[in-house]
Amino acid sequence: MIKIALAGNPNCGKSSLFNVLTKARQHIGNWPGVTVEKKEGILKHKDKEYKVIDLPGTYSLGAYSEDEIVARDYLIKDKPDVVINVLDSTNLERNLYLTTQLIEAGAEVVLALNMIDLARNKNIKINAKELSKRLNVPVVEISALRKEGIDNLINESINIRGNAKKVKYDESIESGIKELEEFINLQNKNLKYPSKWLAIKLLENDKFVSDYLEKHNMRNIIEMKNKIEEKITNTLGFEPEMAIVDGRYNFISEITDGLIKKPSEEKESFSDKLDKVLTNRILGIPIFLGVMYLLYSITFWIGKSLQDMADGAIGSLGETVGSFLTSINTPEFLVGLVTDGIFAGVGAVISFVPLIMVMYFLIGVLEDSGYMARGAYVMDRVMRALGLHGKTFVSMIISGGCNVPGIMSTRTLESKKDRMIAILINPFVSCGARLPIYAVFIDAFFQTHSALILLVLYTLGIVVALIVGKILSKTLFKGETSYFVMELPSYKIPSFKNVLILTWEKGAGFVKKAGTIILPAMIVLWVLSVLPYGVEQYSADSILGKIGSFIAPIFVIAGFGTWQASVALFTGVIAKEAVVGTLGMLYAGVEEGAGLTSAIGMHFTPLSAMSFMIMTLLYTPCLAALGAVKRETNSTKWTIFVAVMTFLIALVVSTIVYRVGLLLGFN
C-alpha cells in the first residue's frame, strides 16, 4: 500500500487535511518506543486505498524535541512514498524552511499551499506554477477547511515522480559536506541514515546524530567533523551551523523572489482587531476566565439534561437485567454483582459520558477557533513572574483534557529545568476524568452555582500548580528561565468535523477506560464488599470496609473520614472516574444519578463536599499519569515524589478549606 505522510508546521491546517483525506477511517496510537501520538488513516480514491500518516507538527527536522526526531526518523528510515508538505499560505517563506529540510532528507515532496482562501482575503497572491517550476516539485493550492483543491492534491501525490531542487550552500560548506560524506562512506558501517544527510547534520551540531555515532563507536567521524568545522570557521569567520541556516534562508529568498505579492500597506486583519481586546494586557486574563466560566455554564446547562437521560436509560436497563436474572433463578450473588457492582458502579461513570462530551466539544471549538493559544499567551506574564516558562501553561491547557498528554507535551521545553517543573506540576491541573466527581457533588449541594464552583476548582488547580512551580524553581530547580516564543494562529470558524472527531475520540476513550479499567476494579471492590461470607453487604465489617476504616482516620481532619470516602479515593488512584463508581456502589448499591446524588447529600455536608472535591482535584494522579511521569523523567524517584507530594498538598489544602470553613460558620 502506498504510504503518504503529512508534514508541516504547527497551526498550518495539517490535522484538518488529515481529517478530510481519511474521513472516519483513522487510528490513533503511539510511535514505537516513544509516547508521541501517532495518527494513521486510510485514503480511498478511485477504488484504491492509500495509508496516510500524520507526522507531528514541527518547524524543523532538528533534534530539539522528541516530535522532531520522530518525524525525521520516519521520513529517513521508513521512507514514505510521498510527503505532502502542508504550508500556511499566509506565512509561506517561514513554512518553506521545513520544506528545504524535507528535500534534503530525500523525501518525494508535494507542496500543499493551505489556507489559500485566507491568503486571498489578505490580498496575498502566490504564483504556484512558477514556484513548482523553480523547486521542481508539484505545488497545489488548497483550503482544507473548505475542501478546495483536494482532488488535485491527491492526484499529484499518487503520481509524483520528481527530482526536487536542493539548497546550494556556500562553496566551503559544500566542500566540507562532500569531504565528510566521503569519510563516512569509507567507514563501511551499516548506518541507518544517508551519509550526506549525516554530514549536514553533524555540521549543524545536531546532538542526536552525535550521540548516535558515539553510541555506535564512531568517534573518528566526529573527530573528522571537528577538523572540517574548524577549517570552515576559519574560511567564513563563523561556524558552519550558522552558514547552513543562512544558506537555507537565502535559498528560500531566491525561489520566492517575485512570486509572492502582498499589499504595500497591510490592512489590520480581523484577528489583529480581536487580539487588541482578547490579549490586552489588562483585559486578557479576565476575558480568559470569563470564557472558561461560560464554557462550564454551557457544559452543565446542556450536559446535565443529557446526563439525566442517560441516568434513566442505565437505571431502566439495570432493573430489567436484574429482573430477568432473578426470573431465571440466577444465584443472588451474581444478581448483586451485576446490579450493584456493574450497573451501580460502572453505570454511574458511563452516565457522565454526555457531560464529558459536551465539555470536550466546547474545548474543541475554542482550540479550532485559535482562542486557546491566546489563553497561553495572556498567561505568559504570570508565568514569567513566577519564574516559569510560558510553554508550561500550554501543557497545563492540554492537561485540562487529560494529564497524560499534558505531561507528554512538556518535551517541547528545551530546558531540563523548565521541563521537570512542568512535569511535576501538571497533575494538579483538573482533567476531564475528575468532572464526574464534581458533577455529583455539585448536583447534591451547589446546583445554583454549578459553573462558579467548577471554575473555582479548575482555577484552584492551576493556582496550586503555579505556586508549587514557583517553589520548585527556587529550591530543587534553580536557574534562569528560557524565553517563550509562540505563534498565534489566525482566528477562524471552527471546523465542525474536526471538533466532532475530537469529541468522539475523547468520549470513546472515556468509555473504553470504563470497560477496561473501571469494570474490573468495580468487580473486585464488590467482591471485597460482600466478604467474608455472612457479613452485611457494604458494611464496615466487610474486607473492603476494614480497608477503608484503616485509611479513614487520615481524612477525619479534612471532614470526610468515612471508610466509603477513603475507599473511593484509593480507587481513584487507579482511575479518577472510579471515584464516582465506587461511591455509587458502596452507598448501599444505589443507582447512578438521583439515587447517588441523594446518598451523597446524606453522607456529606456542603463544606465537607467542597473539601472532598478539592482532595480529588489535587491528590495523587492516576496510574496512567504516574506512568507518563516515569517515562518522561526516566526516574522512579521523581514518580514517587509526585505521588507523595500531590497527596500531602491535597490533604493540607482540603483541611485548610474545611477547618477555616468551620471557623467561619459554614457547615
C-alpha positions as CSV (number, residue, x, y, z in Angstrom):
1,M,0.0,0.0,0.0
2,I,1.3,3.4,-0.9
3,K,2.2,5.5,2.2
4,I,1.5,9.2,2.2
5,A,3.0,11.3,5.1
6,L,1.7,14.7,6.1
7,A,4.3,17.1,7.4
8,G,4.1,20.8,8.3
9,N,4.5,23.5,11.0
10,P,2.1,23.6,13.9
11,N,-1.1,25.5,13.1
12,C,-0.8,25.0,9.3
13,G,-4.0,23.1,9.0
14,K,-2.4,19.7,8.7
15,S,-4.9,18.0,11.0
16,S,-7.8,19.4,9.0
17,L,-6.3,18.0,5.8
18,F,-5.8,14.6,7.5
19,N,-9.5,14.5,8.5
20,V,-10.6,15.5,5.0
21,L,-8.4,12.8,3.4
22,T,-9.2,9.9,5.8
23,K,-12.7,10.8,6.9
24,A,-13.6,8.5,9.8
25,R,-11.0,5.8,8.8
26,Q,-8.5,6.7,11.5
27,H,-6.4,5.0,14.1
28,I,-4.6,6.8,16.9
29,G,-1.7,5.1,18.8
30,N,1.9,5.9,19.8
31,W,5.1,5.8,17.7
32,P,7.2,2.8,18.6
33,G,9.4,3.3,21.7
34,V,8.1,6.8,22.5
35,T,4.9,8.5,23.8
36,V,4.4,10.8,20.8
37,E,0.9,10.4,19.4
38,K,0.7,8.6,16.0
39,K,-2.2,9.2,13.7
40,E,-2.9,6.9,10.8
41,G,-5.8,6.7,8.4
42,I,-6.9,5.3,5.1
43,L,-7.5,7.4,2.0
44,K,-9.9,5.9,-0.6
45,H,-9.5,7.2,-4.1
46,K,-10.8,5.7,-7.3
47,D,-11.2,2.2,-5.8
48,K,-7.7,2.2,-4.3
49,E,-6.6,2.6,-0.7
50,Y,-3.6,4.6,0.5
51,K,-2.2,4.8,4.0
52,V,-1.9,8.4,5.4
53,I,0.4,9.2,8.3
54,D,0.1,12.4,10.1
55,L,3.6,13.4,11.3
56,P,4.0,15.5,14.5
57,G,3.8,19.3,13.7
58,T,7.3,20.7,13.7
59,Y,9.1,23.8,12.5
60,S,12.2,21.8,11.5
61,L,13.8,18.4,11.4
62,G,16.3,19.3,14.2
63,A,16.8,17.4,17.4
64,Y,15.3,19.9,19.8
65,S,12.2,17.7,20.7
66,E,11.1,14.1,20.5
67,D,8.4,15.2,18.0
68,E,11.1,16.4,15.5
69,I,13.1,13.2,16.0
70,V,10.1,11.0,15.4
71,A,9.1,13.0,12.2
72,R,12.6,12.8,10.7
73,D,13.2,9.2,11.7
74,Y,10.0,8.2,9.9
75,L,11.0,10.2,6.8
76,I,14.5,8.8,6.6
77,K,14.1,5.2,7.9
78,D,10.6,4.3,6.8
79,K,10.7,6.3,3.6
80,P,7.1,7.1,2.8
81,D,6.3,7.1,-0.9
82,V,5.3,10.7,-0.9
83,V,5.3,13.6,1.7
84,I,2.6,16.2,1.5
85,N,4.2,19.3,3.0
86,V,1.3,21.4,4.2
87,L,2.2,25.1,4.2
88,D,0.4,28.1,5.6
89,S,-0.1,30.3,2.5
90,T,-0.2,33.4,4.7
91,N,3.3,32.7,6.0
92,L,4.9,30.9,3.1
93,E,8.5,32.0,3.4
94,R,8.8,30.8,7.0
95,N,7.0,27.5,6.3
96,L,9.4,26.7,3.4
97,Y,12.3,26.3,5.9
98,L,10.9,22.8,6.7
99,T,10.5,22.1,3.0
100,T,14.2,22.6,2.4
101,Q,14.9,20.0,5.1
102,L,12.4,17.5,3.8
103,I,14.0,17.7,0.4
104,E,17.5,17.3,1.9
105,A,16.2,14.2,3.7
106,G,15.4,12.7,0.3
107,A,11.6,12.8,0.5
108,E,9.4,12.9,-2.6
109,V,7.6,16.2,-1.8
110,V,4.3,17.7,-2.8
111,L,3.6,21.2,-1.6
112,A,0.0,21.9,-0.4
113,L,-0.5,25.7,-0.1
114,N,-3.2,25.5,2.6
115,M,-5.4,28.4,3.8
116,I,-5.3,29.8,0.3
117,D,-8.7,31.4,0.9
118,L,-7.2,33.3,3.9
119,A,-4.3,34.5,1.7
120,R,-6.8,35.8,-0.9
121,N,-8.7,37.6,1.8
122,K,-5.5,39.3,2.8
123,N,-4.8,40.2,-0.9
124,I,-1.7,37.9,-0.9
125,K,-1.1,36.4,-4.4
126,I,1.2,33.4,-4.9
127,N,2.4,32.2,-8.3
128,A,2.1,28.5,-7.6
129,K,3.0,27.4,-11.1
130,E,6.3,29.3,-11.0
131,L,7.1,28.0,-7.5
132,S,6.6,24.5,-8.8
133,K,8.9,25.2,-11.7
134,R,11.6,26.6,-9.6
135,L,11.6,23.9,-6.9
136,N,10.8,21.1,-9.4
137,V,8.0,19.7,-7.2
138,P,4.2,19.7,-7.6
139,V,2.6,22.7,-5.8
140,V,-1.2,22.7,-5.2
141,E,-3.3,25.5,-3.8
142,I,-5.8,24.1,-1.2
143,S,-8.2,25.0,1.6
144,A,-8.6,22.0,3.8
145,L,-11.4,23.8,5.7
146,R,-13.4,24.4,2.5
147,K,-12.3,21.2,0.8
148,E,-10.9,23.2,-2.1
149,G,-8.2,21.6,-4.3
150,I,-8.3,18.3,-2.5
151,D,-8.8,16.1,-5.6
152,N,-6.0,17.9,-7.4
153,L,-3.7,17.3,-4.4
154,I,-4.5,13.6,-4.3
155,N,-3.8,13.2,-8.0
156,E,-0.5,15.0,-7.8
157,S,0.5,12.9,-4.7
158,I,-0.2,9.5,-6.1
159,N,1.5,10.3,-9.5
160,I,4.6,12.1,-8.2
161,R,7.9,11.4,-10.0
162,G,10.2,14.3,-9.1
163,N,13.7,15.4,-8.5
164,A,13.4,18.4,-6.3
165,K,15.9,21.3,-6.3
166,K,18.1,21.2,-3.2
167,V,19.7,24.0,-1.3
168,K,23.1,25.1,-2.7
169,Y,25.3,26.2,0.1
170,D,28.5,28.3,0.2
171,E,31.4,26.6,-1.6
172,S,33.3,26.0,1.6
173,I,30.2,24.3,3.2
174,E,29.5,22.2,0.1
175,S,33.2,21.1,0.1
176,G,33.0,20.3,3.8
177,I,29.8,18.3,3.4
178,K,31.3,16.3,0.5
179,E,34.5,15.6,2.4
180,L,32.7,14.4,5.5
181,E,30.2,12.3,3.4
182,E,33.1,10.5,1.7
183,F,34.8,9.9,5.1
184,I,31.6,8.4,6.4
185,N,31.3,6.1,3.4
186,L,34.8,4.8,3.9
187,Q,33.9,3.5,7.4
188,N,31.8,0.7,5.8
189,K,29.4,0.9,8.7
190,N,25.8,-0.2,8.4
191,L,24.3,3.2,9.3
192,K,20.5,3.7,9.3
193,Y,20.9,7.2,7.9
194,P,22.2,8.5,4.5
195,S,25.8,9.6,4.6
196,K,25.2,13.1,3.1
197,W,22.3,13.8,5.5
198,L,24.5,12.7,8.4
199,A,27.3,15.0,7.2
200,I,24.9,18.0,7.1
201,K,23.5,17.3,10.5
202,L,26.9,16.9,12.0
203,L,28.0,20.3,10.7
204,E,24.7,21.7,12.2
205,N,25.9,20.3,15.6
206,D,22.9,18.0,15.8
207,K,23.2,16.4,19.2
208,F,21.0,13.4,18.4
209,V,23.3,12.5,15.4
210,S,26.4,13.0,17.5
211,D,25.1,10.8,20.3
212,Y,24.0,8.2,17.7
213,L,27.6,8.0,16.3
214,E,29.1,7.9,19.8
215,K,26.8,5.0,20.7
216,H,28.0,3.1,17.7
217,N,31.7,3.7,18.5
218,M,32.3,6.0,15.6
219,R,34.1,8.7,17.4
220,N,36.5,9.1,14.5
221,I,33.7,10.5,12.3
222,I,33.1,13.2,15.0
223,E,36.8,14.0,15.2
224,M,36.8,14.4,11.4
225,K,33.8,16.7,11.6
226,N,35.6,18.8,14.2
227,K,38.6,19.3,11.8
228,I,36.3,20.2,8.9
229,E,34.3,22.5,11.1
230,E,37.4,24.4,12.2
231,K,38.5,24.8,8.6
232,I,35.1,26.2,7.5
233,T,35.1,28.5,10.5
234,N,38.5,29.9,9.6
235,T,37.4,30.4,6.0
236,L,34.0,32.1,6.7
237,G,34.7,33.7,10.0
238,F,31.7,32.0,11.7
239,E,30.6,28.4,12.4
240,P,29.1,26.2,9.6
241,E,25.9,25.7,11.7
242,M,25.0,29.4,11.1
243,A,26.2,29.2,7.5
244,I,23.8,26.3,6.8
245,V,20.8,28.1,8.3
246,D,21.7,31.2,6.4
247,G,22.1,29.2,3.2
248,R,18.5,27.8,3.6
249,Y,17.0,31.2,4.1
250,N,18.9,32.6,1.1
251,F,17.6,29.7,-1.0
252,I,14.1,30.4,0.1
253,S,14.5,34.1,-0.8
254,E,15.7,33.1,-4.3
255,I,12.9,30.7,-5.1
256,T,10.2,33.1,-3.8
257,D,11.6,36.2,-5.4
258,G,8.8,37.9,-7.3
259,L,6.4,35.0,-6.7
260,I,4.6,36.5,-3.6
261,K,2.7,39.8,-3.9
262,K,1.4,41.4,-0.8
263,P,-0.4,44.7,-0.3
264,S,2.0,47.6,0.2
265,E,0.1,48.7,3.2
266,E,-1.1,45.6,5.1
267,K,-4.6,46.1,6.4
268,E,-5.3,45.3,10.0
269,S,-6.9,41.8,9.9
270,F,-9.9,40.6,11.8
271,S,-7.5,38.5,14.0
272,D,-5.4,41.6,14.8
273,K,-8.5,43.6,15.8
274,L,-9.7,40.8,18.1
275,D,-6.3,40.4,19.7
276,K,-6.2,44.0,20.7
277,V,-9.1,43.1,23.1
278,L,-8.6,39.4,23.8
279,T,-4.9,39.6,24.5
280,N,-5.0,43.0,26.1
281,R,-2.5,43.4,29.0
282,I,-5.3,44.3,31.4
283,L,-8.4,42.6,30.0
284,G,-6.8,39.4,28.6
285,I,-6.8,37.3,31.8
286,P,-10.4,38.4,33.0
287,I,-11.7,37.6,29.5
288,F,-10.0,34.2,29.5
289,L,-11.6,33.4,32.9
290,G,-15.0,34.7,31.6
291,V,-14.7,32.4,28.6
292,M,-13.9,29.4,30.8
293,Y,-16.9,30.3,33.1
294,L,-19.1,30.4,30.0
295,L,-17.7,27.0,28.9
296,Y,-18.6,25.4,32.3
297,S,-22.0,27.0,32.3
298,I,-22.9,25.6,28.9
299,T,-21.4,22.2,29.9
300,F,-23.8,21.9,32.8
301,W,-26.8,23.6,31.1
302,I,-26.7,21.2,28.1
303,G,-24.8,18.2,29.6
304,K,-26.9,17.9,32.7
305,S,-30.1,17.2,30.8
306,L,-28.4,14.7,28.6
307,Q,-26.9,13.1,31.6
308,D,-30.3,12.7,33.2
309,M,-31.5,10.9,30.1
310,A,-28.5,8.6,30.3
311,D,-29.3,8.0,34.0
312,G,-32.8,6.9,33.2
313,A,-31.7,4.6,30.4
314,I,-29.0,2.9,32.5
315,G,-31.3,2.7,35.5
316,S,-34.1,1.1,33.5
317,L,-31.6,-1.3,31.8
318,G,-30.2,-2.3,35.3
319,E,-33.7,-3.0,36.6
320,T,-34.6,-5.0,33.5
321,V,-31.4,-7.1,33.6
322,G,-31.8,-7.6,37.4
323,S,-35.5,-8.8,37.0
324,F,-34.5,-11.1,34.1
325,L,-31.7,-12.7,36.1
326,T,-34.0,-13.2,39.1
327,S,-36.7,-14.8,36.9
328,I,-34.3,-17.4,35.6
329,N,-33.2,-18.3,39.2
330,T,-29.7,-16.8,38.9
331,P,-27.9,-17.0,42.2
332,E,-28.4,-13.9,44.4
333,F,-24.6,-13.4,44.4
334,L,-24.5,-12.9,40.7
335,V,-27.6,-10.8,40.6
336,G,-26.0,-8.5,43.2
337,L,-22.7,-8.4,41.2
338,V,-24.5,-7.3,38.0
339,T,-27.0,-4.9,39.5
340,D,-25.0,-3.4,42.4
341,G,-21.4,-3.9,41.1
342,I,-21.7,-3.3,37.4
343,F,-24.8,-1.1,36.9
344,A,-24.4,0.9,40.1
345,G,-20.6,1.2,39.8
346,V,-19.7,1.3,36.1
347,G,-23.2,2.8,35.2
348,A,-22.5,5.7,37.5
349,V,-19.4,6.5,35.4
350,I,-21.0,5.9,32.0
351,S,-23.9,8.2,32.8
352,F,-21.4,11.1,32.7
353,V,-20.3,10.5,29.1
354,P,-22.8,13.1,27.7
355,L,-21.4,15.7,30.2
356,I,-17.8,14.9,29.3
357,M,-18.6,15.0,25.5
358,V,-20.3,18.4,25.8
359,M,-17.2,19.8,27.6
360,Y,-14.8,18.3,25.0
361,F,-16.9,19.7,22.2
362,L,-16.7,23.2,23.6
363,I,-13.0,22.9,24.2
364,G,-12.6,21.7,20.6
365,V,-14.4,24.8,19.4
366,L,-12.1,27.0,21.4
367,E,-9.0,25.1,20.1
368,D,-10.0,25.0,16.5
369,S,-11.0,28.7,16.5
370,G,-7.5,29.7,17.7
371,Y,-8.5,31.1,21.0
372,M,-6.8,28.5,23.3
373,A,-3.4,29.7,22.0
374,R,-4.4,33.2,23.3
375,G,-5.0,31.7,26.7
376,A,-1.4,30.6,26.9
377,Y,-0.2,33.9,25.6
378,V,-2.1,36.1,28.1
379,M,-0.8,33.8,31.0
380,D,2.8,34.3,29.9
381,R,3.3,37.4,32.1
382,V,2.1,35.5,35.1
383,M,4.3,32.5,34.3
384,R,7.4,34.6,33.9
385,A,6.7,36.5,37.2
386,L,6.7,33.0,38.9
387,G,9.9,32.0,37.2
388,L,8.1,29.5,34.9
389,H,8.3,29.1,31.1
390,G,5.3,30.2,29.1
391,K,5.1,26.9,27.4
392,T,4.4,25.3,30.8
393,F,0.9,26.8,30.6
394,V,0.4,25.3,27.1
395,S,1.0,21.8,28.7
396,M,-1.4,22.8,31.5
397,I,-4.2,23.6,29.0
398,I,-3.6,20.2,27.4
399,S,-3.9,18.6,30.9
400,G,-7.3,20.1,31.2
401,G,-8.4,17.3,28.9
402,C,-6.1,14.6,30.3
403,N,-2.9,14.8,32.4
404,V,-1.1,12.1,30.4
405,P,-0.8,14.1,27.1
406,G,-0.2,17.3,29.1
407,I,2.8,15.7,30.8
408,M,4.0,14.3,27.4
409,S,3.7,17.7,25.8
410,T,6.4,19.1,28.2
411,R,9.0,17.6,25.9
412,T,8.7,20.7,23.7
413,L,10.5,22.6,26.5
414,E,14.2,22.7,25.7
415,S,15.5,23.5,29.2
416,K,15.6,20.5,31.6
417,K,14.7,22.8,34.5
418,D,11.6,24.0,32.7
419,R,10.6,20.5,31.6
420,M,11.0,18.9,35.0
421,I,9.0,21.6,36.7
422,A,6.2,21.3,34.1
423,I,6.1,17.5,34.5
424,L,5.9,17.8,38.3
425,I,3.1,20.4,38.5
426,N,0.8,19.2,35.6
427,P,-1.0,16.6,37.8
428,F,-2.5,19.5,39.8
429,V,-4.5,20.6,36.7
430,S,-8.0,19.2,36.7
431,C,-8.5,16.6,33.9
432,G,-11.8,15.6,32.3
433,A,-11.9,12.4,34.4
434,R,-12.5,14.4,37.5
435,L,-15.6,16.1,36.0
436,P,-18.0,13.3,37.0
437,I,-16.9,13.7,40.7
438,Y,-17.5,17.4,40.7
439,A,-20.8,16.9,38.9
440,V,-22.2,14.5,41.5
441,F,-21.3,16.8,44.4
442,I,-22.3,20.0,42.6
443,D,-25.7,18.4,41.8
444,A,-26.1,17.4,45.5
445,F,-25.1,20.8,47.1
446,F,-24.4,23.6,44.6
447,Q,-26.9,23.4,41.7
448,T,-27.5,27.2,41.7
449,H,-23.8,27.9,41.4
450,S,-22.6,25.0,39.3
451,A,-20.5,26.9,36.8
452,L,-18.9,29.1,39.5
453,I,-17.9,26.1,41.6
454,L,-16.4,24.3,38.6
455,L,-14.5,27.5,37.6
456,V,-13.2,27.8,41.2
457,L,-12.0,24.1,41.2
458,Y,-10.2,24.4,37.8
459,T,-8.7,27.8,38.8
460,L,-7.6,26.4,42.2
461,G,-5.8,23.5,40.5
462,I,-3.9,26.0,38.2
463,V,-3.1,28.3,41.1
464,V,-1.7,25.5,43.3
465,A,0.3,24.2,40.3
466,L,1.8,27.7,39.7
467,I,2.7,28.1,43.4
468,V,4.4,24.7,43.6
469,G,6.2,25.5,40.3
470,K,7.5,28.8,41.9
471,I,8.7,26.9,45.0
472,L,10.4,24.2,42.8
473,S,12.1,26.8,40.7
474,K,13.6,28.4,43.8
475,T,14.6,25.2,45.5
476,L,15.1,22.0,43.6
477,F,15.5,23.5,40.1
478,K,17.4,26.8,40.2
479,G,18.5,28.6,37.1
480,E,17.3,31.1,34.5
481,T,14.0,30.5,32.7
482,S,14.3,30.5,28.9
483,Y,12.3,32.8,26.7
484,F,8.8,31.9,25.4
485,V,8.2,32.3,21.6
486,M,4.8,31.3,20.4
487,E,3.0,31.6,17.1
488,L,-0.6,32.8,17.4
489,P,-2.7,31.2,14.6
490,S,-5.3,33.4,12.8
491,Y,-8.9,33.1,14.2
492,K,-11.1,31.0,12.1
493,I,-14.6,29.5,12.1
494,P,-14.1,26.0,13.8
495,S,-14.4,23.0,11.5
496,F,-17.5,21.1,12.7
497,K,-16.0,17.9,11.5
498,N,-12.7,18.4,13.3
499,V,-14.5,19.2,16.6
500,L,-16.8,16.2,16.3
501,I,-13.8,13.9,15.6
502,L,-12.0,15.3,18.7
503,T,-15.2,14.9,20.8
504,W,-15.7,11.3,19.6
505,E,-12.1,10.4,20.3
506,K,-12.3,11.7,23.9
507,G,-15.7,10.3,24.6
508,A,-14.7,6.9,23.1
509,G,-11.6,6.9,25.3
510,F,-13.7,7.6,28.4
511,V,-16.0,4.7,27.6
512,K,-13.0,2.4,26.8
513,K,-11.5,3.2,30.2
514,A,-14.8,2.4,31.9
515,G,-14.8,-1.0,30.2
516,T,-11.1,-1.9,30.6
517,I,-10.1,-0.4,33.9
518,I,-13.2,0.6,35.9
519,L,-15.3,-2.5,35.3
520,P,-12.6,-5.0,36.6
521,A,-12.0,-2.6,39.6
522,M,-15.7,-2.5,40.4
523,I,-16.0,-6.3,40.3
524,V,-13.0,-6.7,42.7
525,L,-14.4,-4.0,45.0
526,W,-17.9,-5.6,45.0
527,V,-16.4,-9.0,45.9
528,L,-14.5,-7.4,48.8
529,S,-17.7,-5.6,49.9
530,V,-19.6,-8.9,50.4
531,L,-16.8,-10.9,52.0
532,P,-16.3,-12.6,54.4
533,Y,-19.4,-14.6,53.8
534,G,-22.2,-13.8,56.1
535,V,-21.4,-10.1,56.8
536,E,-23.8,-7.4,55.9
537,Q,-23.1,-6.2,52.3
538,Y,-21.3,-2.7,52.1
539,S,-20.8,-2.7,55.8
540,A,-17.7,-1.7,57.8
541,D,-17.3,-5.4,58.7
542,S,-16.6,-6.4,55.1
543,I,-13.0,-6.7,53.9
544,L,-13.5,-3.5,51.9
545,G,-14.9,-1.8,55.0
546,K,-11.9,-2.8,57.1
547,I,-9.5,-1.5,54.4
548,G,-11.4,1.8,54.3
549,S,-11.6,2.0,58.1
550,F,-7.9,1.6,58.3
551,I,-7.3,4.5,55.9
552,A,-10.2,6.8,57.1
553,P,-8.5,8.4,60.1
554,I,-6.1,10.2,57.8
555,F,-9.0,12.2,56.3
556,V,-11.0,13.0,59.5
557,I,-9.2,16.3,59.9
558,A,-10.4,17.2,56.3
559,G,-14.1,16.5,57.1
560,F,-14.7,13.2,55.2
561,G,-13.3,10.5,57.4
562,T,-15.7,7.8,56.4
563,W,-14.5,4.4,55.2
564,Q,-16.6,4.8,52.0
565,A,-14.9,8.1,51.0
566,S,-11.5,6.6,51.8
567,V,-12.0,3.6,49.6
568,A,-13.3,5.9,46.8
569,L,-10.1,8.0,47.0
570,F,-8.0,4.8,47.0
571,T,-9.6,3.5,43.8
572,G,-9.2,7.0,42.2
573,V,-5.5,6.3,42.0
574,I,-6.4,3.5,39.5
575,A,-8.5,5.9,37.5
576,K,-10.2,9.1,38.7
577,E,-13.5,8.1,37.1
578,A,-13.6,5.1,39.6
579,V,-14.3,7.5,42.5
580,V,-17.9,8.0,41.4
581,G,-18.3,4.3,40.5
582,T,-17.1,3.3,44.0
583,L,-19.3,5.8,45.8
584,G,-22.3,4.6,43.7
585,M,-21.7,1.0,44.7
586,L,-20.8,1.5,48.3
587,Y,-23.6,3.6,49.4
588,A,-25.9,0.5,49.6
589,G,-25.6,-0.2,45.9
590,V,-27.5,2.9,45.0
591,E,-28.2,3.6,41.3
592,E,-26.4,6.3,39.4
593,G,-28.0,9.8,39.1
594,A,-30.6,10.9,41.5
595,G,-30.0,7.9,43.9
596,L,-26.3,8.6,44.2
597,T,-26.9,12.3,44.5
598,S,-29.3,11.8,47.4
599,A,-26.9,9.4,49.1
600,I,-24.1,11.9,48.8
601,G,-26.4,14.5,50.3
602,M,-26.9,12.3,53.3
603,H,-23.3,11.4,54.0
604,F,-21.7,14.8,53.3
605,T,-22.3,18.5,54.2
606,P,-21.7,21.3,51.7
607,L,-18.4,22.1,53.4
608,S,-17.1,18.5,53.6
609,A,-18.3,18.1,49.9
610,M,-16.1,21.1,48.9
611,S,-13.2,19.7,50.9
612,F,-13.6,16.2,49.2
613,M,-13.7,17.8,45.7
614,I,-10.5,19.7,46.5
615,M,-8.9,16.5,47.6
616,T,-9.8,14.7,44.4
617,L,-8.6,17.7,42.4
618,L,-5.2,17.8,43.9
619,Y,-4.3,14.4,45.2
620,T,-2.2,11.6,43.7
621,P,-2.7,11.3,39.9
622,C,-4.0,8.1,38.3
623,L,-1.7,5.3,37.4
624,A,-1.6,6.3,33.7
625,A,-0.4,9.8,34.6
626,L,2.2,8.4,37.0
627,G,3.3,6.2,34.2
628,A,3.7,9.2,32.0
629,V,5.8,10.9,34.7
630,K,8.0,7.8,34.9
631,R,8.5,7.8,31.1
632,E,9.2,11.5,30.8
633,T,11.6,11.7,33.8
634,N,13.0,8.2,33.4
635,S,13.1,8.2,37.2
636,T,11.3,6.1,39.8
637,K,12.4,8.6,42.4
638,W,10.5,11.5,40.7
639,T,7.4,9.4,40.2
640,I,7.2,8.6,43.9
641,F,7.9,12.2,44.6
642,V,4.9,13.3,42.5
643,A,2.6,10.7,44.1
644,V,3.6,11.7,47.7
645,M,3.8,15.5,47.1
646,T,0.4,15.8,45.5
647,F,-1.2,13.7,48.2
648,L,0.2,15.8,51.0
649,I,-0.6,19.1,49.3
650,A,-4.2,17.9,48.6
651,L,-4.6,16.9,52.3
652,V,-3.2,20.2,53.6
653,V,-5.3,22.4,51.2
654,S,-8.6,20.4,51.8
655,T,-8.0,20.5,55.5
656,I,-7.4,24.3,55.5
657,V,-10.6,24.8,53.5
658,Y,-12.6,22.6,55.9
659,R,-11.2,24.0,59.1
660,V,-11.4,27.6,58.0
661,G,-15.0,27.0,56.8
662,L,-15.9,25.6,60.2
663,L,-14.4,28.7,61.9
664,L,-16.5,30.9,59.6
665,G,-19.6,29.0,60.4
666,F,-20.1,27.1,57.1
667,N,-21.3,23.5,57.5
